[in-house]
Amino acid sequence: MGQCCSAPEDADRSRAVPGASTAAAGARAGQSTAHLPPSAPLRTGHLQWTAAPPGLTRDQLERRREEYWATSPAYGGRAEVWDALRAICNAVITGDQDMVPALVDAAGISIPTGDLTEAAGPEGGAYDMLGNKYVVPAFCLVPPTNLLSSPPPAPTSPTRPIASSQSTVASATDIPMKPTAAAAAAPAPTSPAPTPRPAAVPTSPHAAVPADPTPDEGPVVHLTCRPSAGTHGDAVVSVGVRATIARLKARLAPKGEPMPLDPAAMRVMYLGRIYGDERKVGELPFLGGNVAAAEATASGNGGSAAALARHIVQVMVLDR
């Protein structure tokens, strides 16, 4: 007989505590990623779960996921690994499976069974270089079997029509008035024609940017960026700490070999956390985590290529 992996909502709500002590995990504590078991390709086809009746709408499911990711670091483990796991789940949800191996490698984790949940057994989950175990509930990866396309109707109570005690004789205000000749001859009021608005010019965060840092970018740092594509080597990019990640990507694009990279296909990541286009370069942790601290770091010659050489900014390049 086959095994059914469908589970009620309560089963998916339980979270295995990352960092649970086991003999194997304890033996791996403090070791490098080279000692992690090999990671298998991520699989989700076996996952099924059912929400409590009457089910969940798409908005309700997204809110539940947001609540889970907001509280997951409180259950132990490292925050940057939870960020990477969230990025992995988002890649699965959006159908971007090609991004998953790069996320797993950049975060320094292993998924030995290819299952982030424990739906098929307690051996499921992910492990980091310190031996912490992370288990993600199925609802972060797949929708429920009873996903609703619209909110369930609210219960209503039966009502009876109330008979009117008023007479049916029309009042004077109900009788239409015949327009006078003067009113009929008066021209109908006209409203002024609307003034056309100029068409909005679409802008892109990946528009052409100056090849060299500009004064508005603030103190300059020299970052070593490592694209994930195999034919692209490390590249040092000069950028100000007030510049956006989008500008960093645009400045890295021409350095791609044998051909320029596509900024729209890049995902900038450090220690498993993806930094969106609107984030500032100074928010990278090794620069201080905020623009003010990064300005102090860069002004003190801490932004030189030699000073930052050990901090590698991972840049995933997706196939398009």
C-alpha positions, 0 to 999 in steps of 0.5 A, a space after each residue: 500500500 502506498 503512503 499518503 502524505 496528506 496532512 491536516 492543518 494542525 500537523 503543518 503548524 508544528 515546527 521542529 526547533 532548529 538547533 535540536 541537539 542530536 549526536 550527529 549534529 553535535 559532532 558537526 558543530 564548528 565544522 566547515 560546510 565541507 563536512 555537511 552531507 551532500 544536498 539533494 535536489 529540492 522536491 515538493 511534489 509529495 507535499 499535500 496539506 489541508 486547511 481547517 474548513 472551509 479553507 484558506 484564500 490566497 490572501 489568508 495563506 500569504 498572511 500565514 506565511 508572513 507570520 511564520 517567517 516573522 517569528 521563525 528566528 525565535 525558534 533557534 538557529 541563525 537568522 541569515 539561514 532563515 532568510 535563505 530558507 525564505 528565499 528558497 521557498 519564494 523561489 519554489 512558489 514563483 516557479 524559479 527552481 533554477 535559483 534554489 541550488 545557488 541559494 543553498 550553496 550561498 547559505 552554506 546549508 544542506 538538504 540531505 533528503 531534498 525535503 525541507 519538511 518532515 512530511 516523509 519522516 523525521 530525517 527531513 529538513 535542512 542543516 547548517 555548518 554548525 549542525 542546526 536543523 531547520 524544518 519548514 512547514 508545508 504551507 510555506 511551499 505549497 497551497 492547501 488542497 482546499 484553497 479558496 478562490 474567493 472569501 466564504 460568504 458571511 452567514 445571513 439570518 432570514 428576514 421577512 418583508 415589513 408591510 408598509 402602513 402608508 397609503 399608496 397615494 402619490 404625494 405632490 413631490 412624486 408627480 413629475 413637473 412639466 418643464 416651462 418653455 424658458 427652461 426648455 429653451 435654455 441650453 444644457 450646461 457644458 463642462 470644460 473639456 479635461 486637460 490631457 495629462 502628459 504620459 508618464 515616462 517609465 523608469 527602470 532601476 537598471 537604467 544607465 548609470 555612470 561608470 564611476 561613483 558620483 558625489 551623491 553616492 557618498 564615501 566609496 567602497 570597493 566590493 568583491 562581487 562573485 557572480 554565480 555563472 561559471 564563466 564569470 570570475 570575481 569582479 571588484 566594483 567601486 560604489 558609494 555607500 549611499 548608492 542602491 543595490 540596483 546601481 551596484 548591479 548596473 555597475 557590475 553588468 559590464 564586467 561580465 565575461 565573456 559577455 555583459 551580465 543582465 542586471 535584471 537577472 541578478 540577485 545580490 546576496 550576502 550570508 544567505 540574505 537577498 538585498 532588493 534593488 531599493 536597499 542601500 549598499 551601506 546596509 551590507 553587514 560588513 560595512 556596518 548595517 546602515 548608511 551612517 556606520 558605512 560612511 564611517 567605515 569607508 572614510 577610515 580607509 576601511 572601504 579599500 579593496 584590500 580591507 574588504 577582500 575577505 567579504 565576498 558579495 554573492 551575485 546570482 545570475 539567473 537564466 533568462 
